[in-house]
Amino acid sequence: MKRRQLCILADLLMVALLPLLMAYSLIGETFHEVAGVLMLALFLSHHALHAAWLPSLFRGAWGPRRICGTAVDLLLCGVMVILPLSGMAVSRHLFAFLPTAGLAAPARTLHLLAAYWGYLLMSFHLGLHLTGAARKLPGAARWLWGVAALYGVWAFWRRDFLQYLFLRSQFVFFDFSQARVRFLADYLAVMVLFAALGCLAGLGLVRWERRRARRQGRPPQEGTHGS
């Protein structure tokens, strides 16, 4: 399998795992921990397949688009350090053997905070990388994406994302009477919403850079920040 195909496969698997990981109590603690380990492995694979990204940080010009993308990437890297470490500290199954006495309470709070910020950052990151593809979408596909994003606004409010993002609540409420499909649909819609915001941000920054390049009489820079 070619490197590009491996990259796409790893990215698709991460996208599929994200809402499942957020379902936590609905999918079971053991499955959540296994899925978390798999997500970490995919994240490390993603960066191994984009190994040139880190050295490239010290080369080339820094425009608004690159600054935005790199900032999101670095925040995500921080989140992906916090999530597995805090997850192992609260593990009751795969890592229950670790000596983490006294760490469970702060680790649980940190894990919740990183999970919700990470979910939105990953979705936004996805949207930034769909900027080029979004231009080629037919009108019907754009309308469908827009409708799903609007539903995501409602789902974002209904699922109390703000409470968890700013730790107004340190425990996630799960309605066990609801269908899992409904929960996953809501979280997928939130992912679509923030991917749309990332895509719009990317398109806006591309246009800004092109206008600035025309004013300065130089060709616009092409490409993305890479990771």
C-alpha positions, 0 to 999 in steps of 0.5 A: 500500500502506498504512503498516501493510501496509508495516510488516508486510511489512518485518517479515516480510522481516526475520524471513525473512532472520534465519536465512538470515544466520546460515547464512553459509557454507552460503548463500555469502559473496556472498549473505550480504553481499547479504542483510546489505545488504537487512536494513539497508535493511529495518531503516532502513525499519522505523524510517522507518515508525515515525518517531514512536518516537524523539520519543515517548521523551521523552513519557509515563509510564515503566512496567516494560513500556515500560522493558523494550521500550525497552531492547531497542530501544536495544540493537538499534539499537546492534547494527544499527550494529555489524553493517554497519560490521563487515561492511563491514570483513570484506567480500570482495565488495560492499565489498572496495574499502574501505581496511580493512587491519588491521581484519579480525580485530577486525571479524570478532570484533565481527561474530560477537558482534553477530550472535548477540546481535542474533539473540536480541534481534530474536527477543525484540523480536518476542515483545514485540510479539506479546503482544497477538496471543498472547492471541487464539491458539487453544489448539492454536496455543499448544501448537504454539508451546510445542512449537517453543520446547521444540525451540528449547531443544535447538537452542540447546544443540546449536548452541553459542549460548553459545560465540558469545554469550560469545566462547568460540569466535571461529569458527562451526562449520558442518557442511557434510554436514548439510542446510541445512533442518536448520540453518535449522529449528534456528535458526528454533526458537531464534527461536521460543524467544526470541520466546516468552520475549519474549511471556511477558515482555510478558504478565507485565509487563502483568499486573504493571502492571494489578495495580499500577494496581488497588492504586493505584486508577487505570486501567492504561496501554494500548499498547506502547512503539511501535518 
